[in-house]
């Protein structure tokens, strides 16, 4: 069972503005992290495809 995370009570407009600002900052940081992960995955996919193609060529031709 997950523990519930309670967000603080927001009573004033300035607290609401600060909360929204924090959420926007967190969202921007999240986008950066996701973009970095996507770039790493793209590089890994290229490397795997390259190494697999050569391995399959060696198997199919008998070249070592």
Rosetta blueprint (number, residue, H / E / L):
1 X L
2 X L
3 X L
4 X L
5 X L
6 X L
7 X L
8 X L
9 X L
10 X L
11 X L
12 X L
13 X H
14 X H
15 X H
16 X H
17 X H
18 X H
19 X H
20 X H
21 X H
22 X H
23 X H
24 X H
25 X H
26 X H
27 X H
28 X H
29 X H
30 X H
31 X H
32 X H
33 X H
34 X H
35 X H
36 X H
37 X H
38 X H
39 X H
40 X H
41 X H
42 X H
43 X H
44 X H
45 X H
46 X H
47 X H
48 X H
49 X H
50 X H
51 X H
52 X H
53 X H
54 X H
55 X H
56 X H
57 X H
58 X H
59 X H
60 X H
61 X H
62 X L
63 X L
64 X L
